[in-house]
Amino acid sequence: MQPRRVLFDTNVYELLLNAQNLDKIESLVISGSIIPYGCKTVRDELRDISKDEKIGGRSLRTQLLSAYDKLVKDRSYPVGTEIEALARDYLAAYSGGVAKRKIYPDFKIVAAATIHRLDIIVSEDDRTMKSNPAIRAYQSVNGKKMYITPNLISLEELKP
């Protein structure tokens, strides 16, 4: 069985601070079921978290960046002109109620996963990234460009 190539959305990393969730993901990596990837947009969003926010007496930002680096290692994609252009195409096709400046980073994450042919994006973001208007935009644009849209699933749906 081929390992599934997975990109974790920014909002999933806080869930991975729960040892049970992190153990599940690490066992999937060790078993060869998944290969985690990242992209600059996700890492930048993690870096934007305040240094003052704490969990368990430690900086939330530091913990999240450590989890990202541990999972992704050197498998992180830059966000270049091709990804930016695809994200802008999603934005043009999007007809939802979320402000375009707020949803654009989600579109860059999906564009990175699409262009690099990743299988899955794990996200808990049902209101923006996984909303019906956003999914329609991805499918419309990707269909015209002959791209395959990655599956968008929750952390709970990521099974061994």
Secondary structure per residue as TSV (DSSP state, phi and psi in degrees):
chain	resnum	aa	ss	phi	psi
A	1	M	-	360.0	131.6
A	2	Q	-	-71.5	137.7
A	3	P	-	-66.0	144.5
A	4	R	E	-84.8	134.2
A	5	R	E	-90.7	119.0
A	6	V	E	-123.7	137.0
A	7	L	E	-115.1	128.0
A	8	F	E	-93.5	127.1
A	9	D	-	-67.6	158.8
A	10	T	H	-52.5	-42.8
A	11	N	H	-68.0	-13.6
A	12	V	H	-81.0	-26.9
A	13	Y	H	-62.6	-34.4
A	14	E	H	-65.8	-35.6
A	15	L	H	-65.7	-28.3
A	16	L	T	-75.6	-10.3
A	17	L	T	-71.2	-20.6
A	18	N	S	-70.7	121.2
A	19	A	H	-55.6	-37.3
A	20	Q	H	-63.4	-43.2
A	21	N	H	-66.5	-43.9
A	22	L	H	-64.6	-41.1
A	23	D	H	-60.3	-41.3
A	24	K	H	-60.0	-47.3
A	25	I	H	-66.3	-44.3
A	26	E	H	-62.8	-36.2
A	27	S	H	-68.5	-34.7
A	28	L	H	-66.1	-36.9
A	29	V	H	-68.8	-47.9
A	30	I	H	-61.7	-38.8
A	31	S	T	-74.0	-10.7
A	32	G	T	83.4	11.4
A	33	S	S	-73.5	-35.0
A	34	I	E	-134.3	156.0
A	35	I	E	-124.9	113.4
A	36	P	E	-77.8	140.5
A	37	Y	E	-126.4	163.4
A	38	G	E	-136.4	177.3
A	39	C	E	-147.1	159.4
A	40	K	H	-56.0	-36.4
A	41	T	H	-60.9	-44.0
A	42	V	H	-63.9	-47.4
A	43	R	H	-63.0	-39.8
A	44	D	H	-62.8	-40.3
A	45	E	H	-64.5	-37.1
A	46	L	H	-66.7	-39.8
A	47	R	H	-66.5	-24.9
A	48	D	T	-75.2	-10.8
A	49	I	S	-68.0	138.7
A	50	S	-	-57.6	138.0
A	51	K	T	-67.1	-19.7
A	52	D	T	-83.3	-17.1
A	53	E	-	-73.3	129.0
A	54	K	E	-121.4	148.9
A	55	I	E	-136.2	125.7
A	56	G	T	60.6	31.3
A	57	G	T	79.5	-1.7
A	58	R	E	-115.7	153.7
A	59	S	E	-60.0	123.7
A	60	L	H	-59.7	-43.9
A	61	R	H	-56.8	-48.0
A	62	T	H	-62.7	-42.6
A	63	Q	H	-63.5	-42.5
A	64	L	H	-68.2	-42.3
A	65	L	H	-64.9	-36.2
A	66	S	H	-64.6	-42.9
A	67	A	H	-62.4	-43.0
A	68	Y	H	-59.5	-53.0
A	69	D	H	-62.0	-37.5
A	70	K	H	-65.3	-42.5
A	71	L	H	-77.3	-46.4
A	72	V	H	-80.6	-35.3
A	73	K	T	54.7	-120.1
A	74	D	T	-101.5	17.2
A	75	R	-	-100.5	55.8
A	76	S	E	-117.2	132.6
A	77	Y	E	-94.6	136.0
A	78	P	-	-71.2	163.3
A	79	V	-	-109.5	95.7
A	80	G	-	-97.8	-166.6
A	81	T	H	-63.6	-35.3
A	82	E	H	-65.9	-42.0
A	83	I	H	-68.7	-43.6
A	84	E	H	-59.1	-42.7
A	85	A	H	-64.7	-42.9
A	86	L	H	-65.3	-40.4
A	87	A	H	-62.5	-39.0
A	88	R	H	-66.1	-35.8
A	89	D	H	-63.9	-42.1
A	90	Y	H	-59.6	-43.3
A	91	L	H	-60.5	-42.7
A	92	A	H	-65.1	-33.7
A	93	A	H	-85.7	-12.3
A	94	Y	-	-76.1	134.8
A	95	S	-	-131.6	33.0
A	96	G	S	-90.7	-176.5
A	97	G	S	-95.6	2.4
A	98	V	S	-87.2	138.6
A	99	A	-	-55.6	136.6
A	100	K	H	-61.2	-35.1
A	101	R	H	-67.0	-27.1
A	102	K	H	-80.9	-34.5
A	103	I	H	-90.0	-17.0
A	104	Y	H	-56.4	-43.4
A	105	P	H	-58.6	-37.3
A	106	D	H	-60.9	-41.3
A	107	F	H	-65.1	-35.0
A	108	K	H	-67.0	-37.6
A	109	I	H	-64.7	-46.4
A	110	V	H	-65.4	-39.8
A	111	A	H	-62.7	-41.5
A	112	A	H	-62.1	-45.8
A	113	A	H	-65.1	-37.4
A	114	T	H	-67.3	-51.4
A	115	I	H	-63.1	-35.1
A	116	H	T	-92.1	10.9
A	117	R	T	55.5	42.8
A	118	L	-	-76.1	152.0
A	119	D	S	-81.0	-38.2
A	120	I	E	-140.3	142.5
A	121	I	E	-115.5	124.0
A	122	V	E	-96.1	121.1
A	123	S	-	-148.2	148.7
A	124	E	-	-106.1	13.3
A	125	D	-	-92.7	76.4
A	126	D	T	-73.4	-22.5
A	127	R	T	-81.8	-27.0
A	128	T	T	-122.1	-79.0
A	129	M	T	-55.6	-40.9
A	130	K	T	-102.1	15.0
A	131	S	S	-72.2	156.5
A	132	N	H	-59.0	-43.8
A	133	P	H	-62.1	-37.2
A	134	A	H	-67.7	-44.4
A	135	I	H	-62.6	-39.8
A	136	R	H	-61.4	-40.1
A	137	A	H	-63.3	-46.4
A	138	Y	H	-59.6	-48.6
A	139	Q	H	-66.1	-38.3
A	140	S	H	-64.8	-52.1
A	141	V	H	-66.3	-47.4
A	142	N	H	-64.3	-35.5
A	143	G	H	-61.7	-43.0
A	144	K	H	-66.7	-33.1
A	145	K	H	-94.2	0.9
A	146	M	T	64.6	33.7
A	147	Y	-	-97.8	153.2
A	148	I	-	-96.7	126.7
A	149	T	-	-77.5	127.9
A	150	P	-	-61.7	152.5
A	151	N	E	-70.2	134.4
A	152	L	E	-106.0	114.4
A	153	I	E	-132.4	165.8
A	154	S	-	-86.8	166.3
A	155	L	T	-59.4	-39.9
A	156	E	T	-60.7	-33.2
A	157	E	T	-76.8	-14.8
A	158	L	-	-75.5	102.4
A	159	K	-	-106.4	154.1
A	160	P	-	-65.0	360.0
